[in-house]
Amino acid sequence: MTKLKLILIFIFVFYPVSAWSNCTIKMVFKLGDKYPLMNAAPDNSGIFQDLYTEASHRIGCELSITRLPKQRAHQGLEQGRFDFYPAASFSTQRSRYLIYLDNGLTTSEYGISSKGVPTITQLSQLKKVPSLIWLLETNSSKDEVASNLGIAAQKVKYLNIEKVIEFVNKRRSYQYFYVADKEILDSFIAKNDLSNLNTFGLKIHRHCCGQQQPMYMGVSRYSPSIREQLNDDFDPTLNASPQNQVTTVKANSLIEQFYQALSELKKEGVTDTIYKKWYAQLEDTN
C-alpha cells in the first residue's frame, strides 16, 4: 500500500472522530424555568436540549449548555464567549451583537395584565392606560418597545406568571402589564389545571403582540464559529427585523452548518416530534 493511500485512509477514517471530540457548540440560557423548552437551572432538560443536541451531533459536534442570569448571558454573547441563545426576541440593540436564525420551532407572545386593563390588540394602546407599569426582565427586548412608547417600566432579574401575580396583588394602586412567551403561559395553565387567569386577578391578551411566528435563536456575531457576509436581500427602506437583517451567516461556517442541520430536522419532522413529546409530558402533569 502506497504512502499516499495510507494518508488518505487516515484522513477519512480518523478525522470524523477527531472533529467530533474537538467541536463544541456553546449555548447559553438564563437560569429561570421556561418549561417545556427548558427547566430551571441546573436542570437543562427540555425541547431546547433535545433539539440542539441532535443538530450538533449531525455536524459532528457536541453541545455545551451554560446557565447564567439573563444579563450576564447576553454580555457573554456580546463578548463572543458563547455561540448562541436558543430563543431570542429581536431588538435593534441586540442586533448589534446577534444574528437571528430560524430554529424550526414556532412561538407566540401574549399580554398578561391586571384585570382592570382594557383588552389590548396592539401595544400602542398601553399608552392610554392610567398608572400602567410594564414589567420587564433585565435585558428584555421589550425594554426598547416600552421606551419608544413612553411607558413606565419596572425591571427585575427574572419574571414568570407567579411573580406577576405577586406584583398585581401587592401593589393595587398600579396596573401591570407583562409580555409572556406562549410556553410560559401554557406551562402555568397546565400545572394549575386552568383555562384562564381570572382566579389570580389577571387578564390574558391573546392578540396584543402579533401572530404565531418562527422562533429565532440569537447567534453571537463575535463567536469564533461564525462568519458573516452582507445580506443581498436586506431592504434599507424597511425596519430591521429577523426577516430583514443587514448581514447573514456565510456558507460553510460552523454556525451555518448548524443552522442547516436544524432546517433538515424541521423538514424531516424530527423537530415536531421533539416538540410533541415534551408538550405531551406537560399535559400529563394535570
C-alpha positions, 0 to 999 in steps of 0.5 A: 500500500502506497504512502499516499493511500495510507494518508488518505485512509487516515484522513477519512477514517480518523478525522470524523472522530477527531472533529467530533471530540474537538467541536463544541457548540456553546449555548447559553440560557438564563437560569429561570424555568421556561418549561417545556423548552427548558427547566430551571437551572441546573436542570437543562432538560427540555425541547431546547436540549433535545433539539440542539443536541441532535443538530450538533451531533449531525455536524459532528459536534457536541453541545455545551449548555451554560446557565447564567442570569439573563444579563450576564448571558447576553454580555457573554454573547456580546463578548463572543464567549458563547455561540448562541441563545436558543430563543431570542426576541429581536431588538435593534440593540441586540442586533448589534451583537446577534444574528437571528436564525430560524430554529424550526420551532414556532412561538407566540407572545401574549399580554398578561395584565391586571384585570382592570386593563382594557383588552389590548390588540396592539401595544400602542394602546398601553399608552392610554392606560392610567398608572400602567407599569410594564414589567420587564426582565433585565435585558428584555427586548421589550425594554426598547418597545416600552421606551419608544412608547413612553411607558413606565417600566419596572425591571427585575432579574427574572419574571414568570406568571407567579411573580406577576401575580405577586406584583398585581396583588401587592401593589393595587394602586398600579396596573401591570402589564407583562409580555409572556412567551406562549410556553410560559403561559401554557406551562402555568395553565397546565400545572394549575389545571386552568383555562384562564387567569381570572382566579389570580386577578389577571387578564390574558391578551391573546392578540396584543403582540402579533401572530404565531411566528418562527422562533429565532435563536440569537447567534453571537456575531463575535463567536469564533464559529461564525462568519458573516457576509452582507445580506443581498436581500436586506431592504434599507427602506424597511425596519430591521427585523429577523426577516430583514437583517443587514448581514447573514451567516456565510456558507460553510461556517460552523454556525451555518452548518448548524443552522442547516442541520436544524432546517433538515430536522424541521423538514424531516419532522424530527423537530415536531416530534421533539416538540410533541413529546415534551408538550405531551409530558406537560399535559400529563402533569394535570 
